[in-house]
Amino acid sequence: MRRDGKTFGQRLREARIRAGLSQSDLEEISGIPKARLSRYENGHVSPSIHTLERLARALGVSEASLLGDERAVLEALFKVLEARGIRVDSVEDASRLGNALADLAEALRGPRVEDTPPSAAGPGEVAVVTGERWLGDGGSAGGGP
């Protein structure tokens, strides 16, 4: 699991502030007493699973985002896709989308010039690395590292 280095309380406070809520507002919406919200935010206690669910619902965020779980990243991605009318209904769809995103990320990042392994480029050439492919002659795939 990927962690962001923040405590639950820090993520809770940030989510509350992003939602434009005071602790009193969150108390009213969630039914969780302000004193307990303060103890959560200051790291003195951790919520039960039921309370975590209530907080997430009141703040309009996922439980995973409050916990700092890597699933929050995927949830955010799928929320954007859904809002844009893109559905991922199968493993095959997910695989195609993942490959398309990886291709786009590579294209946006552009080629990198790195030290050339002896097998990838001849004397005086510079090898360009794009992903796992070495390009030594301006476009055709050369030998791999």
DOMARFI-246274 format. One record per residue (C-alpha): residue in three letters; residue number from 1; x, y, z. Coordinates in nm, 2 decimals, always signed. Layout:
<site code="ALA" pos="NUM" X="X" Y="Y" Z="Z"/>
...
***
This chain:
<site code="MET" pos="1" X="+0.00" Y="+0.00" Z="+0.00"/>
<site code="ARG" pos="2" X="+0.13" Y="+0.34" Z="-0.09"/>
<site code="ARG" pos="3" X="+0.12" Y="+0.60" Z="+0.19"/>
<site code="ASP" pos="4" X="+0.14" Y="+0.97" Z="+0.16"/>
<site code="GLY" pos="5" X="+0.33" Y="+1.02" Z="+0.49"/>
<site code="LYS" pos="6" X="+0.03" Y="+1.20" Z="+0.64"/>
<site code="THR" pos="7" X="-0.16" Y="+1.08" Z="+0.94"/>
<site code="PHE" pos="8" X="-0.53" Y="+1.01" Z="+0.93"/>
<site code="GLY" pos="9" X="-0.60" Y="+1.33" Z="+1.13"/>
<site code="GLN" pos="10" X="-0.41" Y="+1.54" Z="+0.88"/>
<site code="ARG" pos="11" X="-0.60" Y="+1.39" Z="+0.58"/>
<site code="LEU" pos="12" X="-0.93" Y="+1.43" Z="+0.77"/>
<site code="ARG" pos="13" X="-0.85" Y="+1.80" Z="+0.84"/>
<site code="GLU" pos="14" X="-0.74" Y="+1.86" Z="+0.48"/>
<site code="ALA" pos="15" X="-1.06" Y="+1.70" Z="+0.35"/>
<site code="ARG" pos="16" X="-1.28" Y="+1.90" Z="+0.58"/>
<site code="ILE" pos="17" X="-1.11" Y="+2.23" Z="+0.48"/>
<site code="ARG" pos="18" X="-1.13" Y="+2.14" Z="+0.11"/>
<site code="ALA" pos="19" X="-1.50" Y="+2.08" Z="+0.16"/>
<site code="GLY" pos="20" X="-1.52" Y="+2.43" Z="+0.32"/>
<site code="LEU" pos="21" X="-1.65" Y="+2.30" Z="+0.65"/>
<site code="SER" pos="22" X="-1.57" Y="+2.39" Z="+1.01"/>
<site code="GLN" pos="23" X="-1.56" Y="+2.12" Z="+1.27"/>
<site code="SER" pos="24" X="-1.90" Y="+2.24" Z="+1.38"/>
<site code="ASP" pos="25" X="-2.03" Y="+2.20" Z="+1.03"/>
<site code="LEU" pos="26" X="-1.89" Y="+1.85" Z="+1.01"/>
<site code="GLU" pos="27" X="-2.05" Y="+1.77" Z="+1.34"/>
<site code="GLU" pos="28" X="-2.39" Y="+1.88" Z="+1.21"/>
<site code="ILE" pos="29" X="-2.36" Y="+1.68" Z="+0.89"/>
<site code="SER" pos="30" X="-2.20" Y="+1.36" Z="+1.03"/>
<site code="GLY" pos="31" X="-2.35" Y="+1.35" Z="+1.38"/>
<site code="ILE" pos="32" X="-2.00" Y="+1.30" Z="+1.52"/>
<site code="PRO" pos="33" X="-1.93" Y="+1.53" Z="+1.82"/>
<site code="LYS" pos="34" X="-1.69" Y="+1.82" Z="+1.75"/>
<site code="ALA" pos="35" X="-1.47" Y="+1.72" Z="+2.05"/>
<site code="ARG" pos="36" X="-1.42" Y="+1.37" Z="+1.89"/>
<site code="LEU" pos="37" X="-1.35" Y="+1.53" Z="+1.55"/>
<site code="SER" pos="38" X="-1.08" Y="+1.74" Z="+1.72"/>
<site code="ARG" pos="39" X="-0.93" Y="+1.43" Z="+1.88"/>
<site code="TYR" pos="40" X="-0.92" Y="+1.25" Z="+1.53"/>
<site code="GLU" pos="41" X="-0.76" Y="+1.55" Z="+1.36"/>
<site code="ASN" pos="42" X="-0.50" Y="+1.59" Z="+1.64"/>
<site code="GLY" pos="43" X="-0.41" Y="+1.22" Z="+1.62"/>
<site code="HIS" pos="44" X="-0.52" Y="+1.13" Z="+1.97"/>
<site code="VAL" pos="45" X="-0.76" Y="+0.86" Z="+1.86"/>
<site code="SER" pos="46" X="-0.86" Y="+0.67" Z="+1.54"/>
<site code="PRO" pos="47" X="-1.22" Y="+0.62" Z="+1.43"/>
<site code="SER" pos="48" X="-1.40" Y="+0.29" Z="+1.41"/>
<site code="ILE" pos="49" X="-1.49" Y="+0.16" Z="+1.06"/>
<site code="HIS" pos="50" X="-1.84" Y="+0.28" Z="+1.10"/>
<site code="THR" pos="51" X="-1.73" Y="+0.63" Z="+1.20"/>
<site code="LEU" pos="52" X="-1.48" Y="+0.63" Z="+0.91"/>
<site code="GLU" pos="53" X="-1.77" Y="+0.56" Z="+0.67"/>
<site code="ARG" pos="54" X="-1.98" Y="+0.84" Z="+0.82"/>
<site code="LEU" pos="55" X="-1.69" Y="+1.09" Z="+0.79"/>
<site code="ALA" pos="56" X="-1.62" Y="+0.99" Z="+0.43"/>
<site code="ARG" pos="57" X="-1.99" Y="+1.02" Z="+0.34"/>
<site code="ALA" pos="58" X="-2.02" Y="+1.36" Z="+0.51"/>
<site code="LEU" pos="59" X="-1.71" Y="+1.50" Z="+0.34"/>
<site code="GLY" pos="60" X="-1.79" Y="+1.35" Z="+0.00"/>
<site code="VAL" pos="61" X="-1.46" Y="+1.15" Z="-0.02"/>
<site code="SER" pos="62" X="-1.37" Y="+0.79" Z="-0.02"/>
<site code="GLU" pos="63" X="-1.27" Y="+0.60" Z="+0.29"/>
<site code="ALA" pos="64" X="-0.95" Y="+0.50" Z="+0.11"/>
<site code="SER" pos="65" X="-0.86" Y="+0.87" Z="+0.06"/>
<site code="LEU" pos="66" X="-0.90" Y="+0.93" Z="+0.43"/>
<site code="LEU" pos="67" X="-0.68" Y="+0.63" Z="+0.51"/>
<site code="GLY" pos="68" X="-0.41" Y="+0.73" Z="+0.25"/>
<site code="ASP" pos="69" X="-0.47" Y="+0.40" Z="+0.06"/>
<site code="GLU" pos="70" X="-0.35" Y="+0.37" Z="-0.30"/>
<site code="ARG" pos="71" X="-0.70" Y="+0.28" Z="-0.40"/>
<site code="ALA" pos="72" X="-0.79" Y="+0.65" Z="-0.36"/>
<site code="VAL" pos="73" X="-0.58" Y="+0.72" Z="-0.67"/>
<site code="LEU" pos="74" X="-0.77" Y="+0.46" Z="-0.87"/>
<site code="GLU" pos="75" X="-1.10" Y="+0.59" Z="-0.73"/>
<site code="ALA" pos="76" X="-1.02" Y="+0.94" Z="-0.84"/>
<site code="LEU" pos="77" X="-0.92" Y="+0.82" Z="-1.19"/>
<site code="PHE" pos="78" X="-1.25" Y="+0.63" Z="-1.23"/>
<site code="LYS" pos="79" X="-1.45" Y="+0.92" Z="-1.10"/>
<site code="VAL" pos="80" X="-1.31" Y="+1.14" Z="-1.37"/>
<site code="LEU" pos="81" X="-1.36" Y="+0.88" Z="-1.64"/>
<site code="GLU" pos="82" X="-1.72" Y="+0.82" Z="-1.53"/>
<site code="ALA" pos="83" X="-1.79" Y="+1.20" Z="-1.53"/>
<site code="ARG" pos="84" X="-1.66" Y="+1.21" Z="-1.88"/>
<site code="GLY" pos="85" X="-1.88" Y="+0.92" Z="-1.99"/>
<site code="ILE" pos="86" X="-1.61" Y="+0.66" Z="-2.02"/>
<site code="ARG" pos="87" X="-1.70" Y="+0.32" Z="-1.88"/>
<site code="VAL" pos="88" X="-1.46" Y="+0.04" Z="-1.79"/>
<site code="ASP" pos="89" X="-1.68" Y="-0.27" Z="-1.78"/>
<site code="SER" pos="90" X="-1.42" Y="-0.55" Z="-1.82"/>
<site code="VAL" pos="91" X="-1.06" Y="-0.65" Z="-1.76"/>
<site code="GLU" pos="92" X="-1.00" Y="-0.61" Z="-2.13"/>
<site code="ASP" pos="93" X="-1.13" Y="-0.25" Z="-2.12"/>
<site code="ALA" pos="94" X="-0.91" Y="-0.18" Z="-1.82"/>
<site code="SER" pos="95" X="-0.61" Y="-0.32" Z="-1.99"/>
<site code="ARG" pos="96" X="-0.67" Y="-0.12" Z="-2.31"/>
<site code="LEU" pos="97" X="-0.72" Y="+0.20" Z="-2.10"/>
<site code="GLY" pos="98" X="-0.41" Y="+0.13" Z="-1.90"/>
<site code="ASN" pos="99" X="-0.20" Y="+0.08" Z="-2.22"/>
<site code="ALA" pos="100" X="-0.35" Y="+0.39" Z="-2.38"/>
<site code="LEU" pos="101" X="-0.27" Y="+0.60" Z="-2.07"/>
<site code="ALA" pos="102" X="+0.09" Y="+0.46" Z="-2.06"/>
<site code="ASP" pos="103" X="+0.14" Y="+0.54" Z="-2.43"/>
<site code="LEU" pos="104" X="+0.01" Y="+0.90" Z="-2.36"/>
<site code="ALA" pos="105" X="+0.23" Y="+0.94" Z="-2.06"/>
<site code="GLU" pos="106" X="+0.53" Y="+0.82" Z="-2.27"/>
<site code="ALA" pos="107" X="+0.44" Y="+1.06" Z="-2.55"/>
<site code="LEU" pos="108" X="+0.40" Y="+1.36" Z="-2.31"/>
<site code="ARG" pos="109" X="+0.73" Y="+1.28" Z="-2.13"/>
<site code="GLY" pos="110" X="+0.91" Y="+1.26" Z="-2.46"/>
<site code="PRO" pos="111" X="+1.24" Y="+1.08" Z="-2.54"/>
<site code="ARG" pos="112" X="+1.52" Y="+1.09" Z="-2.29"/>
<site code="VAL" pos="113" X="+1.89" Y="+1.10" Z="-2.39"/>
<site code="GLU" pos="114" X="+2.10" Y="+0.87" Z="-2.17"/>
<site code="ASP" pos="115" X="+2.43" Y="+0.70" Z="-2.17"/>
<site code="THR" pos="116" X="+2.45" Y="+0.46" Z="-2.46"/>
<site code="PRO" pos="117" X="+2.52" Y="+0.09" Z="-2.41"/>
<site code="PRO" pos="118" X="+2.78" Y="-0.03" Z="-2.67"/>
<site code="SER" pos="119" X="+2.52" Y="-0.25" Z="-2.85"/>
<site code="ALA" pos="120" X="+2.26" Y="+0.03" Z="-2.90"/>
<site code="ALA" pos="121" X="+2.45" Y="+0.29" Z="-3.10"/>
<site code="GLY" pos="122" X="+2.76" Y="+0.31" Z="-3.31"/>
<site code="PRO" pos="123" X="+3.06" Y="+0.54" Z="-3.27"/>
<site code="GLY" pos="124" X="+2.95" Y="+0.91" Z="-3.25"/>
<site code="GLU" pos="125" X="+2.58" Y="+0.82" Z="-3.21"/>
<site code="VAL" pos="126" X="+2.35" Y="+0.91" Z="-2.92"/>
<site code="ALA" pos="127" X="+2.09" Y="+0.65" Z="-2.82"/>
<site code="VAL" pos="128" X="+1.75" Y="+0.78" Z="-2.72"/>
<site code="VAL" pos="129" X="+1.56" Y="+0.58" Z="-2.47"/>
<site code="THR" pos="130" X="+1.18" Y="+0.56" Z="-2.50"/>
<site code="GLY" pos="131" X="+1.03" Y="+0.33" Z="-2.24"/>
<site code="GLU" pos="132" X="+1.22" Y="+0.00" Z="-2.28"/>
<site code="ARG" pos="133" X="+1.33" Y="+0.06" Z="-2.65"/>
<site code="TRP" pos="134" X="+1.66" Y="+0.20" Z="-2.75"/>
<site code="LEU" pos="135" X="+1.66" Y="+0.41" Z="-3.06"/>
<site code="GLY" pos="136" X="+2.01" Y="+0.47" Z="-3.21"/>
<site code="ASP" pos="137" X="+1.94" Y="+0.56" Z="-3.57"/>
<site code="GLY" pos="138" X="+1.66" Y="+0.82" Z="-3.55"/>
<site code="GLY" pos="139" X="+1.36" Y="+0.59" Z="-3.54"/>
<site code="SER" pos="140" X="+1.41" Y="+0.22" Z="-3.59"/>
<site code="ALA" pos="141" X="+1.44" Y="+0.01" Z="-3.28"/>
<site code="GLY" pos="142" X="+1.80" Y="-0.08" Z="-3.20"/>
<site code="GLY" pos="143" X="+1.94" Y="-0.35" Z="-2.98"/>
<site code="GLY" pos="144" X="+1.81" Y="-0.36" Z="-2.62"/>
<site code="PRO" pos="145" X="+2.02" Y="-0.30" Z="-2.32"/>
***
